[in-house]
Amino acid sequence: MRKYYIDNIRSWTIILVVIYHVVYMFNSVITDGVIGLITKANGVDVVQYLLYPWFMVILFIISGMCSKYYLEKHTEKEYSKARTRKLLVPSTIGLLVFGWIQGYFNMAISHAFDNMQTKIPGVALYLLMCVSGTGVLWTIQVMWILSMVLLLVRKIEKGRLLKIGEKTGIIPLILLGILVWAFAQILNTPVIVVYRFGIYGISFLLGYYVFSHEAVTDILKKYCVPLLIFASVLGIIYAWMDYGKNYTVAPNVNNPLAVAYRWMMCLAILGCMKKWENHSSSVSKFLSEKSFGIYVFHYLTLSSCAYYLTTYTEMPGGVIYVLTAVAAFAGALILYEIISRIPILRWCVLG
């Protein structure tokens, strides 16, 4: 049977990603590449501290889980082909075909065009915009790499790790947070800090080898309420202690408190969603069908709206916030509906 709670985790997490990016565009903590503060009330920045530590990690966990379910009924060759089409194509060819538009707005918002000392040839500028337009697609680039790594790991361990993972109880599940913390310290790229292969890699593999087992998620379901309470307390403490700091870079992004909150929230979400949201409705079905499109397109409509409203209007900050949020969701859905109906673009941009 389809595991609807996984669909719902993915859908609602992506909605939270959009909300996070709206706040991020006008935040007062990280000012590079964004519009920055437009209202006197900057308390909304706390949303970033409550969401950023865990929402990408949970997506990598469920991606690992889904890889396990897929490989139960498909060959490794079929898996490799499907992941390449769905993940690698949009994040490479898609950048050349469509992503350069996002790159234009990223460079405009960061005033890159204004700071250019010499005229850049058109081809070079286009390629620069393509690279700048990677944006949210970094996630699926990393997921593709991890998917290929998984195939290599499977050949080495030959199913032994799956047998170990199936026996994981609640205490070992919590203690796995120590392993996550250790991997959070390694394989982090400099400058472009979102490429954190250590923590996303271990999260993906734990999704495959541990959380893909019904027995394991049933344990999380059993303890989901205390896990959620504990995670919420850790989140409040983390936001209170680290508020005002750059939460995306070391040491703040991978300190013990941040990782503890991140891990406990992921455990709580898996358990709570399996207990209360393991079903389908018209709303959840709609979101499940559109969530990938929302993820791919939301930052383009969000950033373009934010740029034009702040550059060419004098609207109050609160109004700009609301209009940008509407543009992020509605614009992403409109773009998805258009591009998904054009065969060549659909393949290039959406895989």
N, C-alpha and C positions, 0 to 999 in steps of 0.2 A: 504494500500500500504506500501511496505517496506520503511523505513526511511533511505535512503542511506547515508545521512549526518552523521548519528550515526556510521555506518560502517566505513566511511572515517575518522571520528574523532579518532576512536579506532586505525585504521591502521596507520595513520600518527603520532599519539601520540606514538605508540610503536616504530616506526622508530626513533623518537626523543629520546626515552628511550635508544635505542641502541647507538645512537650518544653520548648521555650523558655519558653512561658507558665507552665508548672508552676514552673520555676526563677524566672521573673520574679515570680510571686505571692509568693514567699518570699525575695526577694533583699535584699541589704543596700546596694545602690547607689542604686536609685530607689525611694523609699519612699511616694510619693504614689499613692493609689488602689490599694494592694496591702496584703497582710497584713504583710509584712516578715519579717525574720529570725526563724526559730523553732528554729534549731539553732546550736550553737557553731561548727560547721564551715561556713564560708561560701565555701570554695574552689570550690564548685559554680557560683558566680557567673561563673566563667570561660566557662561554656557560652554565656552571653549575648554575650560579646565575640566568640566564634568563629562564632556563628550570625547575630546581628542585622545585621551589615554587608551580607550578600549574599542572605539567603533571600527577601526581598520583591523584590529586583531580578531574580532569576532567574525568579520567577513572572511579572513584567511582560514579561520577554524572551520567554518561551514563549507568553504571551498574544498578543504581537505576531506571533509566528510562526504561531500558530493562526488569527489574523485573516487572514493572507495565504492560508493554505490554504483557509479558508472562502470568501473572496472570489474564489477561482479558479473556484468552482462555483456561487456564489450572487450575486444582485444586491446592490447597496448597500442597497436598501430592505429586502431580506430580512435582511441583516446588521444593520441598524439595529434592526429589529423583534426579532430574536433576542437581541441584546445588551441591549436595553431590558428584555425579559422576564426574562432570566437574571441581569442585574446590577442594573438600576435598581429593579425591582419589589421584590426582597428587601430592598434597602438603604433603601427609603422606606416603602412600604406594609407591608413586613414588620416594620419598627420599630414601627409603630402597632399591629399585630396581636399581635406576639410579642416584639419587642425590648425593650419596657418592662420585661419580667421581668429581663432582663440589667441594665437600668438600675437596677432596685431593688437588686440585689446590689452593683453598682458603687458606688452611693451609700451602702449599708450598710457596705461595707468601708472606704470613705473617711470614714465617720462624718458624712456630710452631713446625715442626719436629726437627729443629736444637736446639730449646730451651727446649726440653723435657729432664728433668733431669734423669728420670728413664724410663725403657722400659715398655710400656703399653701393656697389653694383646691384642691379635688380635681382639677379639669381642668388647672390649671397644674402641679400636681405630676405628673400623668400625662404631660403633654407634656415635663416636665423629665426624667422617667425614660426616655421614648422617646429623647430626645437623648442622654442618658447611656448608653443601651443600644446606641448605634452600634457600640461595641467593634470587633471584627475586621471588621465590614462596611465600614469605611472603604476597605478594599482594593478591593472591587468597585464602590464609588462612584467612586473614581479611575479604575478600568478603564473604566467606562462613559463618563466624560468623555473619556478618551484615545481611546476607540473613535470617538466623534463627531469629535474633532479629526482623527483619521486620515482620515475621509471627506473632510474639508476639504483636508487636505494632498494627498490623491490627486488632487483636482480641480485643484490648483495645479501639481503636478510632473508629472502625466500620464505616469507610468511611467519617467521618466528616472532617478530615484533607485534604482529596482530594478536597472537595468542597471549602475549604478555599484557597488551593493552586491554584486552577483554576482562581481565581480572582486577582492574584498578578500582579500588574502593574510595570512599569519600575523603579519608585522610591523605592517601597518596595523591588524589586529584588536587587537593589544596596545596600539598607540598610540591607539586609540579610547578608551582609558581616560582620556586627557587631556580628550577631549570630555565624557566622563561626569563627570569632576571639575569641569569648568566649569559644567555644568548642575546639579551638586549644590549649587552656591552660590546658585542663583536659584529663585524661585517656591516658597519654603518658607513655609508659614503660621506665624504666631506662635502661641504658647500650645499649640495642638493640633499638635504637631510631626510627627505621622505623615503629614500631607498635604504631601508633598514632590513637587510636580508637576514640578519640573525634572528630577531624576534618574530618577523613574519614567516621565516622559514620554519622555525620550531612550532609556531602556531599552526601552520598548514600541515605539518607532519603529525602533530598531536591530533588534529582533526581527523586525519586519515587513520592513524593507528590506535587512537584511544576513543575519541568521542563518536566515532562511527558505529560503535557497539551499542545496541539497545540496552544492555545491562548497565552500561556506564551512564547513559543519559537518563535511565530510570532512577539511578541513585541521585543524580542532580535534581530530578523532578521531586523526589522524596524530601530533599533538604532545601528546596528552592527558597522557601520563606526566610529561614535563618541566613542563607547565603546572601539574599537580597538585602536584608537588614545590615549585615556586616559590610557588604560592598558599599551601601549608601553611607554608612558612618565613615568608612575610609575615604569615600569621595568628598564628603564635607570637609574632613580634616585636610585632605590634599589640596582642595581649592582654597581653603583658608590659609594654609601655610605657604603655598606657592603662587598665590594671586599676585599678579604684577610681573612675574618672571616669565622669560621666554620658555614656554612649556614644550617647544618642539625640538630643542637641542639639549645635548648633555651639559651638565649632569641632571637637569630637571626632568628630561623626558624618560630617563631610565634609572632614576634613583629608587631605592627600595619601596618607598611609600607609593610612588606613581605606579610601579609594577604590581605591587600588592593590590591596589585599587583596580588596576586594569584586569588582573587575573580573576579576582573575586567577582567582578562585574560580569565577566564573560561566563563564568560558571553559573552565576545567578540567572543570566539571560537564557542560557541553554535550558536550565531546569524550569524556570517560570514559563517560558514560551512553550515547552513541551507539555506542561501541566495545563495551561489555560488557553493556548492559542494553536493547538494542534488540530485545526479545522479550517475549512474553506468557507468563504462568503463571497458575495458579489464584489465587495470592496477589496478583500484580500486577493481575489482572483484578478481584478483589474490592476492592482498594484504589482502583483507578481509578473504580469505580462508586460507592464510598462517600466518596471524598476530599472532595468539595464539602460533603456533609453533615457530615463530621467538622470541616471548617473552620468552618462556620456555627454549629454547636452546641457545640463543645468548651469554649469559654470560659464558657458558662453553667453547664455541669455542673462544670467545674473551680472556678469562683469560688464557686458555692453550696456545694460540698463544703468548700472551704477555709474559708469563712465559718462554717459550722455547727460544723466540727470544732474550730476555734480559739476560737470563742465559747462553746461549750457542753460541751466536753470538755477533759480535761487529758492527752491522749495525747502520747507522745513525738514530737518533731519529725520524726524519721525515718519513723515510722509515718504521720504526716499527709502527708508527701511522697508516700509510696507510694499511699495511699488516694486522694489527690487526682489522681495520675497515672492511676490505674485509672478513677476517675470521669470524667476528661476524655475518655478514649478510649471506654470502655464506655457511659457516659452519652450521649455524642454519637451513637454508633451506634444506641442505643435510641430516642432522640428522632427521629433521622432516619427510622428504620423506621416509627415511629408517624405522624409528620407527613407523610411521603411517601405515605401511604395515605389521607389525608384531602384530597380534591380542592381545596377552597377554601384550606385552610391550605397545601397543597403549592404552589399558585400564588403565594400571598402571601409565604411565607417562603423558598421554594426556587426561585421563578421557573418 
